[in-house]
């Protein structure tokens, strides 16, 4: 009589799911739950393997997915029975390898907002519901590209100091304004002489007053110009 086969598990606890994925320990599963990459069912204890696999693949860095898929093959047999103990190993071999520092870290809202801005500037949209690890990697690439461009512009002297530029512009504008305000006084005698040569009559004081009026009117219009840098 052939031994009765144990049906393949489709759900189970944290340890069972770790064996299902071929992980050496359940630490990565616990971190994935804490960061929201996968979730328990309604009872708060059971993990649906099919649902969790999809969520894991969607919310995990593709580089980490490849490592996990390679590790799952030799451990497929161990996932058939949650109650069966794992084979005995030496202490040195049974020590789980540490995952990359950022593999299971929860993402803050500030990081999501920053990454979303970079994706938006690049004309990209999130690849699925929520914000996945793929989106984060894409945003990181665009951020690095922008930083490289800024560094290149700085090396080529394409960037200018905004505050210094505005200060210089306003200094030049002030000097130009003062020059125009002094212009009627400097020119009134010459203009009055030319008018008299042409047969006209004019008083220097009256001419200076008229010139001053129109110069100030002209400067008032120029003062309304709004200068923006960046």
C-alpha positions as CSV (number, residue, x, y, z in Angstrom):
1,X,0.0,0.0,0.0
2,X,1.5,3.3,-1.1
3,X,1.8,6.1,1.5
4,X,-0.8,8.8,1.5
5,X,0.4,12.0,-0.1
6,X,0.2,15.1,1.9
7,X,-1.8,17.8,0.0
8,X,0.2,20.9,-1.0
9,X,-0.5,23.8,1.4
10,X,-2.2,26.9,-0.1
11,X,-2.2,28.9,3.1
12,X,-0.5,28.8,6.5
13,X,1.4,30.8,9.1
14,X,4.6,32.8,8.8
15,X,6.9,29.9,9.0
16,X,4.9,27.9,6.4
17,X,5.0,30.8,4.0
18,X,8.8,31.2,4.5
19,X,9.2,27.5,3.6
20,X,6.8,28.0,0.7
21,X,9.1,30.8,-0.7
22,X,12.3,28.8,0.1
23,X,13.6,31.3,2.6
24,X,16.1,30.2,5.2
25,X,14.3,31.9,8.0
26,X,10.9,33.7,8.5
27,X,12.6,37.1,9.2
28,X,12.0,38.3,5.7
29,X,8.4,37.3,5.8
30,X,7.9,39.2,9.1
31,X,9.6,42.3,7.7
32,X,7.4,42.1,4.6
33,X,4.3,42.0,6.8
34,X,5.5,44.9,8.9
35,X,6.3,47.1,5.9
36,X,2.9,46.3,4.3
37,X,4.3,44.4,1.3
38,X,2.2,41.3,2.1
39,X,-0.7,40.9,4.6
40,X,-2.5,38.3,6.8
41,X,-6.0,37.2,6.0
42,X,-8.9,38.3,8.2
43,X,-8.0,36.2,11.1
44,X,-4.6,38.0,11.5
45,X,-2.6,34.8,11.5
46,X,-3.1,33.0,8.1
47,X,-1.3,33.9,4.9
48,X,-2.9,33.0,1.6
49,X,0.2,31.9,-0.4
50,X,-1.2,32.8,-3.9
51,X,-2.2,36.3,-2.8
52,X,1.0,36.9,-0.9
53,X,3.1,35.7,-3.8
54,X,1.5,38.3,-6.1
55,X,1.9,41.0,-3.5
56,X,5.5,40.0,-2.8
57,X,6.4,40.1,-6.5
58,X,4.6,43.4,-7.1
59,X,6.1,45.2,-4.1
60,X,9.6,43.8,-3.9
61,X,12.8,45.0,-5.7
62,X,13.2,42.8,-8.9
63,X,16.8,42.0,-7.9
64,X,15.5,40.5,-4.7
65,X,12.8,38.6,-6.5
66,X,15.5,36.8,-8.6
67,X,17.4,35.8,-5.5
68,X,14.2,34.4,-3.9
69,X,13.1,32.5,-7.0
70,X,16.5,30.7,-7.1
71,X,16.2,29.8,-3.4
72,X,12.7,28.4,-3.8
73,X,13.6,25.4,-6.0
74,X,15.6,23.3,-3.6
75,X,13.0,24.0,-0.8
76,X,9.8,23.2,-2.7
77,X,9.6,19.8,-1.0
78,X,9.8,21.2,2.5
79,X,6.7,23.4,1.8
80,X,4.3,20.4,1.6
81,X,3.7,20.1,5.3
82,X,3.8,23.0,7.7
83,X,4.1,20.6,10.7
84,X,7.1,18.7,9.3
85,X,10.4,19.8,10.9
86,X,13.2,21.1,8.7
87,X,16.2,18.8,8.2
88,X,18.9,19.1,10.8
89,X,21.9,21.2,9.8
90,X,25.0,22.3,11.4
91,X,25.0,25.6,13.3
92,X,27.2,27.3,10.7
93,X,25.0,26.3,7.8
94,X,21.7,27.1,9.4
95,X,22.5,30.7,10.1
96,X,20.4,32.9,7.8
97,X,22.1,35.3,5.5
98,X,21.3,38.9,6.2
99,X,19.1,40.6,3.5
100,X,20.3,43.9,1.9
101,X,19.9,46.9,4.2
102,X,17.0,48.4,2.2
103,X,15.3,45.2,1.0
104,X,12.5,45.1,3.7
105,X,12.6,48.6,5.1
106,X,9.3,50.4,5.3
107,X,8.9,53.4,3.0
108,X,8.1,56.8,4.6
109,X,5.4,59.1,3.1
110,X,8.1,61.8,2.5
111,X,10.1,59.3,0.4
112,X,7.0,58.4,-1.6
113,X,6.2,62.1,-2.2
114,X,9.8,62.8,-3.4
115,X,9.8,59.7,-5.7
116,X,6.3,60.7,-7.0
117,X,7.6,64.1,-8.0
118,X,10.5,62.6,-9.9
119,X,8.2,60.2,-11.7
120,X,5.8,63.1,-12.6
121,X,8.7,65.2,-14.0
122,X,9.7,62.2,-16.1
123,X,6.1,61.8,-17.4
124,X,5.8,58.4,-15.6
125,X,2.9,57.0,-13.5
126,X,3.0,54.3,-10.8
127,X,3.2,50.8,-12.3
128,X,0.3,49.5,-10.1
129,X,-1.9,50.3,-7.2
130,X,0.0,52.1,-4.4
131,X,3.7,52.7,-4.8
132,X,5.9,49.7,-5.6
133,X,9.6,49.0,-5.3
134,X,9.8,49.2,-9.1
135,X,8.5,52.8,-8.9
136,X,11.0,53.6,-6.2
137,X,13.9,52.3,-8.4
138,X,12.6,54.2,-11.4
139,X,12.4,57.5,-9.4
140,X,15.9,56.9,-8.1
141,X,17.3,56.5,-11.6
142,X,15.7,59.8,-12.7
143,X,17.0,61.5,-9.5
144,X,20.5,60.4,-10.3
145,X,20.2,61.6,-13.9
146,X,19.1,65.1,-12.7
147,X,21.9,65.2,-10.1
148,X,24.5,64.4,-12.8
149,X,23.0,67.1,-15.1
150,X,23.3,69.7,-12.3
151,X,26.9,68.7,-11.6
152,X,27.7,68.9,-15.3
153,X,26.1,72.4,-15.6
154,X,28.1,73.5,-12.6
155,X,31.4,72.3,-14.2
156,X,30.5,74.1,-17.4
157,X,29.7,77.3,-15.5
158,X,26.1,77.3,-16.7
159,X,24.8,77.9,-13.2
160,X,24.7,81.4,-11.6
161,X,24.2,82.6,-8.0
162,X,20.6,83.8,-7.9
163,X,21.0,86.3,-5.0
164,X,24.2,87.8,-6.4
165,X,22.6,88.1,-9.9
166,X,19.5,89.9,-8.5
167,X,21.7,92.2,-6.4
168,X,23.7,93.2,-9.4
169,X,20.6,93.8,-11.5
170,X,19.1,96.1,-8.9
171,X,22.4,98.0,-8.5
172,X,22.5,98.6,-12.2
173,X,18.8,99.6,-12.3
174,X,19.4,102.1,-9.4
175,X,22.4,103.6,-11.2
176,X,20.4,104.0,-14.4
177,X,17.5,105.6,-12.5
178,X,19.8,108.1,-10.8
179,X,21.4,109.0,-14.1
180,X,17.9,109.7,-15.6
181,X,16.9,111.9,-12.7
182,X,20.0,114.0,-13.2
183,X,19.5,114.2,-17.0
184,X,17.1,117.2,-17.0
185,X,19.4,119.4,-15.0
186,X,22.4,118.5,-17.3
187,X,20.5,119.0,-20.5
188,X,18.1,121.9,-19.8
189,X,20.6,124.7,-20.7
190,X,21.6,123.0,-24.0
191,X,18.0,122.3,-25.0
192,X,16.9,125.9,-24.1
193,X,19.8,127.3,-26.3
194,X,18.7,125.1,-29.2
195,X,15.1,126.3,-28.9
196,X,16.2,129.9,-28.9
197,X,18.4,129.4,-31.9
198,X,15.4,128.0,-33.7
199,X,13.5,131.3,-32.8
200,X,11.6,130.0,-29.9
201,X,11.3,131.4,-26.4
202,X,11.6,129.2,-23.2
203,X,12.6,129.7,-19.6
204,X,15.2,127.2,-18.3
205,X,13.3,126.6,-15.1
206,X,10.0,125.8,-16.9
207,X,11.8,123.5,-19.4
208,X,13.6,121.6,-16.5
209,X,10.3,121.1,-14.7
210,X,8.6,119.7,-17.9
211,X,11.6,117.4,-18.5
212,X,11.6,116.2,-14.9
213,X,7.9,115.4,-15.1
214,X,8.2,113.1,-18.1
215,X,11.4,111.5,-16.9
216,X,9.8,110.5,-13.6
217,X,6.7,109.3,-15.4
218,X,8.9,107.1,-17.6
219,X,10.8,105.7,-14.6
220,X,7.6,104.9,-12.8
221,X,6.6,102.6,-15.7
222,X,10.0,100.9,-15.7
223,X,9.7,100.3,-11.9
224,X,6.8,98.0,-12.6
225,X,8.9,95.4,-14.4
226,X,9.1,92.1,-12.4
227,X,12.4,90.3,-12.7
228,X,12.4,86.5,-11.9
229,X,15.3,84.1,-11.9
230,X,14.3,80.5,-11.8
